[in-house]
């Protein structure tokens, strides 16, 4: 594996704060006790606006460059870098890469980088991680709220924007880092559902809302649509290694509170029947 030559340094990670669980608007799924794979049609997508505003583009590019530069010099970012290089975390990245030289990054649900500071901070972190580790490959981005102006800026920053709404259902056929801070529970569930095999889950790193926190919240909402929207999250918990990040400052709470790295550790040599895995915690 071609990896960064940065020195590994130990770093402790903690969790804190709360966030809201957003449920799917779809009807109830059949067969609550079993995780059933469903096929969902993916639709082509184009931004709703017609033209690129050159003035807006230049202004947004300056905002992004300033945000990236400012974030790079913060204690928060330095701690994230140190954390990735700890023996524990670096081991998981190395294990996933094996003979591959690059791990692609897919960003879902980033939001409007033109309208809000939080998405700019989240995108800046993703871009800086790629710049600092040569084993991070291409970055693909999707959010249906993106405008043509925002797409132009994303491309200038080295990202490519998907023209298909995958609804989070990207199957990991190669090592993939899914960067999904503060996405809806149903989007994480869609991703897990699409990869509900050991050979796929073992190729996934997920940066997003703490699954441990979801499990804690779910205990309060048994037999509800909220639980149903997170059944794959609950089902994968026993196979998940989760490490939270240290927010350090209130400046980064809104963008990254209760965010964690998630690694999935399944023995591919065993006949792990994920398809019939029972979720005893949400059975009626």
Helices and strands as residue ranges (DSSP letters): E 43-44, H 54-72, H 75-84, H 87-97, E 103-108, H 117-132, E 136-142, H 148-156, E 159-161, E 164-165, E 176-180, H 185-194, H 198-201, E 204-209, H 211-218, H 225-228, H 231-236, G 237-239, E 240-244, G 250-252, H 253-256, E 259-264, G 274-276, G 280-282
